[in-house]
C-alpha cells in the first residue's frame, strides 16, 4: 500500500459528527471490483469511521459520539460514511472494526458469560487455585466454579500426572446447565497440548456444542497463572463479541452490502469475524495498536513515537519498522494479570475532555463523549483541556468567546501542567532518547505543542484525528506461536514446525496464503533445566486474502 504523503497541518479541534467526503472517488481498479475499505474505531468519546481506496487514500470519514451502549454509535458512524459514498457504497468490500466492547465488559463487569475454570496441573499446582488473585466482583460476575485436576506436563514434556477423565466428568456434572463456556489450562500446554485437547473433546461430548471451550495454548503464552487468567477472560467474552458481530452484520445487511468483516486485534493486525468469535480476548488493546499503525500510514514514517490524544486519555506508543512495539511485561485488565501480546503503551489521563478542577487540577476525570454538551466552548459549564487549548489559540473552528473570564487563569495553568505531564511521558516512553519524531494523532492532538521537549520534531499528518480508524482499515493479519524447544538436536526442525504453525494461524485469521511470511523469530535460553532449552516465539504476518 502506498502511504499517504505526510503533511504538517494546523492543529484543529474536531466537532463530533463532522463528515467529510472527497469528490474524487477514483474509478474501480477493475470491472466489478469491491475496492473500497471501511475502518471503524470505537473510542471512549468518539466512534470514527473512514473509507480508504485501494491505494490508501481517505475518501470519506466521520466522527460520531460514542453511545452508552457503544453499538448505536458504531452503527451511526458506519451509516454516515456509507451514505456519504452515495452510488459508490456498493464498492465497499471489507469492513474492519476496532472496538472497546471487550475491555468495557471486563471493566464494568457486565454482559460476561458464566465460565467453569479447569486447571490441569494437579497435584503440583493446588496451592494457588484458579481466580484466587482476581477482584471479588469480577470473579463473582463470571465464575461458575473452578477446579484443579490431575494433568499437565513438566518443562521437559514428562506428564505431571495422567489426565483423570472420571474426575473431569464429575466436575462437569456439577456445572451442567449453569455454564456458558469452559476454560481449560494445562501446565506447559503451549509446548505440550495433548491434555488440553483431550479434555476439550471430553467437555464437548459431555456438555454439548452449545458450551464453548477456551484452551490456554491457543490464547496465552508461557506463564501458568497469567495464561489461565487470559483463557478465562476469553471464555467470558464469547457472548460480548457475538453481540458486536451480529450488530455490525445486521447494519451491513440492512444496506444490502455483502462485505467481508474483520476485528482488529491487540498487536496491530486483523482477524476474521469467525476467528475473533473464538478468541475475543485478542480484541483488547486494539485501539492503541490501530492509532500507531494509522499514524505510520498517514505520516509515512516507520520508526517514531506516536501520541494518540483522545477525549479521555493520551496513549503513547513506539512505532518500530511500521508495527507497534510490544510490551515485554504482562498486561493487567480490570485488575487481572494476563500475558497475551499487547502493544507497549503508556497511558496518561490527559485528553480533550479532561476536566480542569476549580483549583486548576488536571483530571483524571473526563466528560468523555459528553464534551459537546458540557465543555465551555460548546456552551456547557465544565472547564476542560479543550477549553484551555482553544483559549491558547491552538485549535481552529471553535471560539473562546463562551469561556468565562474567571476561568482563564486556571485554564492557562492547567494547559502548562498538562504539557509538563506530556513531556514527562515522552521521556519515559523514549527512555531519554530525543532523536525520534513524534507523530500526533487523535481528536485532541491540538493539546500537544509543536516545541514539546524530548522529540526531534512534531508531525501532524492529515486525517490524524481519525488515525485509529485508518489503522484498522490498513492492518494486515498475523499469527503467533510460542513454545519451548530443545537447544541442541532437533532445534532446526522444531523452529520450522513453529514457522509453519504461525503461518497457518495467520491464514486462519484471513491472510492470503501466498503473502503470509514469518516476520519475527525470537529465541530466549532457559536456565536451570536438565537439558538445554529455548523459549521460542514466531510471528507470521501478511496481507488479507482475495475476496
Buried (B, 14 or more C-beta within 10 A) or exposed (E): EEBBEBBEEEBBBBBBBEBBBBEEBBEBEEEEEBBBBBBBBBBBBBBBBBBBBBEBBBBBBBBBBBBEEBBBBBBBBBBBBBBBBEEBBBBBBBBBBBBBBBBBBBEEBEBBBBBBBBBBBBEBBEEEEBBEEBEEEBBEBBBBBBBBBBBBBBBBEEBBBEBBBEBBEEBBEEBEEEBBBBBBBBBBBBBBBBBBBBBBEBBBEBBEEEBBBBBBBBBBBBBBBBBBBBBBBBBBBBBBBBBBBEBBBEBBEEBEBEBBBBBBBBBBBBBBBEBBBBBBBBBBBBBBBBBBBBBBBBBBBEEBBBBBBBBBBBBBBBBBEBBBBBBEEBBEBBBBBBBBBBBBBBBBBBBBBBBBEEEBBBBEBBBBBBBBEBBBBBEBEBBBBBBBBBBBEBBEEBEBEBBEEEBBEBBBBBBBBBBEBBBBBBBEBBEEEEEBBBBBBBBBBBBBBEEBEBBEEBBBBBBBBBBBBBBBBBBBBBBBBBBBBBBEEEBEEBBEBBBBBBBBBBBBBBBBEEBBEBBBBEEEEBEEEEEEBBBBBBBBBBBBBEE
